[in-house]
Amino acid sequence: MDKKEILAFMTKNSVAYMATVEGKTPHVRAMGTYKADEKDGIVFSMQAVKDVYKQIEKNPEVELCYFANGVQVRVKGKFEIWKKITDAQKEEMLKVRPFLKPQIDEHGWDFVKVMTLKNAKATVLDMSKPMVPGAPKEWVTL
Protein backbone atom coordinates (compact mmCIF):
# COMPACT_ATOMS: atom_id res chain seq x y z
CA MET A 1 0.00 0.00 0.00
CA ASP A 2 1.18 3.51 -0.70
CA LYS A 3 0.52 6.64 1.40
CA LYS A 4 -2.85 7.45 -0.19
CA GLU A 5 -4.07 3.86 0.17
CA ILE A 6 -2.97 3.72 3.81
CA LEU A 7 -4.73 7.00 4.67
CA ALA A 8 -7.88 5.80 2.88
CA PHE A 9 -7.73 2.52 4.83
CA MET A 10 -7.40 4.45 8.10
CA THR A 11 -10.32 6.71 7.18
CA LYS A 12 -12.57 3.79 6.26
CA ASN A 13 -11.51 1.77 9.33
CA SER A 14 -11.21 4.65 11.78
CA VAL A 15 -10.84 2.72 15.04
CA ALA A 16 -7.20 2.41 15.99
CA TYR A 17 -5.68 0.57 18.90
CA MET A 18 -3.40 3.16 20.45
CA ALA A 19 -0.41 2.20 22.58
CA THR A 20 0.99 4.68 25.08
CA VAL A 21 3.32 4.31 28.03
CA GLU A 22 2.91 5.44 31.62
CA GLY A 23 6.21 5.02 33.41
CA LYS A 24 7.31 1.60 32.20
CA THR A 25 3.78 0.23 31.79
CA PRO A 26 2.25 0.04 28.30
CA HIS A 27 -1.43 0.87 27.85
CA VAL A 28 -3.54 0.04 24.78
CA ARG A 29 -7.05 1.19 24.02
CA ALA A 30 -9.36 1.58 21.05
CA MET A 31 -9.58 5.19 19.85
CA GLY A 32 -11.57 6.73 17.03
CA THR A 33 -9.43 8.57 14.50
CA TYR A 34 -10.83 12.07 13.97
CA LYS A 35 -9.38 12.19 10.46
CA ALA A 36 -6.52 10.90 8.33
CA ASP A 37 -5.68 12.76 5.14
CA GLU A 38 -2.78 14.34 3.28
CA LYS A 39 -3.77 17.90 4.23
CA ASP A 40 -4.03 17.57 8.03
CA GLY A 41 -2.33 14.22 8.64
CA ILE A 42 -3.52 11.77 11.28
CA VAL A 43 -5.62 13.67 13.80
CA PHE A 44 -7.11 12.55 17.11
CA SER A 45 -9.16 14.35 19.72
CA MET A 46 -9.66 13.33 23.32
CA GLN A 47 -10.80 14.66 26.65
CA ALA A 48 -8.08 16.40 28.63
CA VAL A 49 -9.13 14.61 31.83
CA LYS A 50 -8.43 11.12 30.46
CA ASP A 51 -5.38 9.09 31.44
CA VAL A 52 -4.47 8.63 27.76
CA TYR A 53 -4.09 12.40 27.32
CA LYS A 54 -1.92 12.68 30.43
CA GLN A 55 0.26 9.82 29.10
CA ILE A 56 0.64 11.58 25.74
CA GLU A 57 1.55 14.87 27.45
CA LYS A 58 4.41 13.09 29.25
CA ASN A 59 5.47 10.89 26.32
CA PRO A 60 3.99 11.79 22.92
CA GLU A 61 5.52 8.73 21.17
CA VAL A 62 2.70 6.34 20.26
CA GLU A 63 1.95 3.40 18.04
CA LEU A 64 -1.43 2.82 16.39
CA CYS A 65 -2.80 -0.38 14.92
CA TYR A 66 -5.69 -0.47 12.43
CA PHE A 67 -7.15 -3.81 11.34
CA ALA A 68 -9.84 -4.85 8.85
CA ASN A 69 -10.43 -7.72 6.43
CA GLY A 70 -7.12 -9.41 7.15
CA VAL A 71 -5.06 -6.24 6.73
CA GLN A 72 -3.14 -4.73 9.63
CA VAL A 73 -1.66 -1.23 9.42
CA ARG A 74 0.72 -0.21 12.21
CA VAL A 75 1.63 3.46 12.48
CA LYS A 76 4.28 5.00 14.71
CA GLY A 77 4.99 8.64 15.39
CA LYS A 78 4.95 11.46 17.89
CA PHE A 79 1.85 13.49 18.75
CA GLU A 80 1.92 17.26 18.53
CA ILE A 81 -0.88 18.83 20.57
CA TRP A 82 -2.64 21.72 18.86
CA LYS A 83 -2.19 25.02 20.68
CA LYS A 84 -5.27 26.62 19.13
CA ILE A 85 -8.42 25.36 17.43
CA THR A 86 -10.03 27.74 14.94
CA ASP A 87 -13.78 28.33 14.81
CA ALA A 88 -13.95 26.43 11.49
CA GLN A 89 -12.13 23.46 13.06
CA LYS A 90 -14.48 23.57 16.06
CA GLU A 91 -17.52 23.49 13.76
CA GLU A 92 -16.07 20.59 11.76
CA MET A 93 -15.24 18.64 14.91
CA LEU A 94 -18.74 19.02 16.33
CA LYS A 95 -20.20 17.92 12.99
CA VAL A 96 -18.01 14.78 12.98
CA ARG A 97 -18.17 14.20 16.75
CA PRO A 98 -21.50 15.55 18.01
CA PHE A 99 -21.21 13.50 21.21
CA LEU A 100 -18.65 16.07 22.43
CA LYS A 101 -21.07 19.02 22.37
CA PRO A 102 -22.67 18.53 25.83
CA GLN A 103 -19.23 18.21 27.44
CA ILE A 104 -17.88 21.26 25.59
CA ASP A 105 -20.99 23.24 26.51
CA GLU A 106 -20.43 22.35 30.16
CA HIS A 107 -16.62 22.58 30.37
CA GLY A 108 -15.50 24.73 27.41
CA TRP A 109 -13.11 23.92 24.58
CA ASP A 110 -10.15 23.33 26.90
CA PHE A 111 -11.91 20.07 27.80
CA VAL A 112 -11.05 18.69 24.33
CA LYS A 113 -7.48 18.32 23.13
CA VAL A 114 -6.63 17.80 19.48
CA MET A 115 -3.35 16.39 18.23
CA THR A 116 -1.64 15.40 15.00
CA LEU A 117 0.72 12.45 14.64
CA LYS A 118 4.00 13.85 13.31
CA ASN A 119 6.78 11.98 11.51
CA ALA A 120 4.33 9.13 11.06
CA LYS A 121 5.47 5.92 9.41
CA ALA A 122 3.28 2.94 8.62
CA THR A 123 3.89 -0.72 7.89
CA VAL A 124 1.27 -3.00 6.36
CA LEU A 125 0.67 -6.69 6.89
CA ASP A 126 -1.77 -8.28 4.43
CA MET A 127 -2.62 -11.69 5.81
CA SER A 128 -3.94 -12.85 2.43
CA LYS A 129 -0.38 -12.81 1.09
CA PRO A 130 2.37 -15.26 1.97
CA MET A 131 4.49 -14.14 4.92
CA VAL A 132 8.24 -14.50 4.94
CA PRO A 133 9.55 -15.02 8.49
CA GLY A 134 12.27 -12.51 9.32
CA ALA A 135 11.60 -10.33 6.27
CA PRO A 136 12.30 -6.65 6.97
CA LYS A 137 9.26 -4.42 7.42
CA GLU A 138 8.66 -1.79 4.77
CA TRP A 139 7.84 1.58 6.37
CA VAL A 140 5.86 4.18 4.41
CA THR A 141 6.20 7.83 5.44
CA LEU A 142 2.82 9.40 5.97
N, C-alpha and C positions, 0 to 999 in steps of 0.2 A: 504494500500500500504506500502511496505517496502522501505528502502533506495534506492535500485537499481531500483525499479519500479518508484519511485518519480523522480529520476535523469533521467530516460529514458523518462518519461512524459515531463519533463522540456526541454529535448533535442528535442523531437518531436514537442512540442508546445513552441517554443523558445521566443515568445513575452510575457514579464512579465509587469504587471502594477506595477511600483515602486513608493512607497510612501517615501518621504523625508520631512524634516521640515526646514523651514527658519524662525527663531525667534519662534513665536507660530503658524505660518501658515503652514498647511500641503499642500504638492504639490504632485500630482500623474501624471505620464505620462507613456506611453507605451515605453518599452525599449527592444531591442533585446539582448537576452542572448548570449554571445560569446561562452560559453560552460558550460556544467554541467556534471561532471563525478567524479568518486571516486578518481582519481589521482590528479586532479587540483582543484576540488571543483566547486563552482558556480562562474563563471568568467564573468565580464562585462568590456567593454571598452567604453570610451566616450571622447569627445573633452574637453580639459582643460578649454576652454573659456565658456562652457555652465553653466547656473545657477545650474543645477543638480549636476555638479562636485563641484562647490563652496559650495553647501549645504552639500554634503557628506564630504568635507574637514572639515567643522565646526562641523558636527554631523554625524558620519558614521553609526549610527543605522538606518536601513531601514526595510521595509517590502515589499515583492514581492507577487504578485498574478498572478498565471497562471490559465487559464480556457480553457477547450475544452470538447466537447461532454458530457456536464452535470457534469464534474468533475472540482472542484476548488482545487488548491493547494496553500496554503498561506505559505510563508517562511519568517522567521525573523532572523536577524543576524546583524553583524557589519562588514562593509567593511574595508579591509586592502589594502591600495594602494601599488602597486608594486613599489619598489625603482628602479629596473633595469629590462629591457626587453632584453633577449638574442637575438642573431641574428636568431636562430632557431624559437623562439617565434615570432619575427617580420615577418619572412617568412610565418609562419602558419597563423598569423593574416591577412596578406595581401591576402592570399589564400582564407580565409573564408570571409573577409571583404574588397574586392577590391575597394569599393567606398571610402575607406580612403586614397588610394595611392596619388591622386592629392593633398590632403591637407597635407599629410606627406611630399611629395616632395617640397611643397611650404614653410611649416612651421617647418619641422623637427619632430623627434619622440616625443619631449616634448609636442607637440600639442595633442597627444593621451595619455590618462591615463588608466591604466589597474588595476583592483581591484578584489579581491576574497572576497566572503562573508564568514566570519569566525563565528564559533559557531552557524552555521545555524541549525534551527529547522523548520520542516514543519508539517502542519496539513492538512488533506485531507477531503473534503466534496464531497461525491458522491451523486448527486441529484436523482439517480435512486434507491437509498435505502431509507427506511423509516428514517425520522429524529425524534430524541427524544428531545423535547424542554428542555433546561437546562442541557443536557448531557455534561459531561466534554470533552474538546477537547483532542485528543491523539496527542502528539507531537513526531515526529520522528527526531532523531539527524542525520543530514547529514554530 
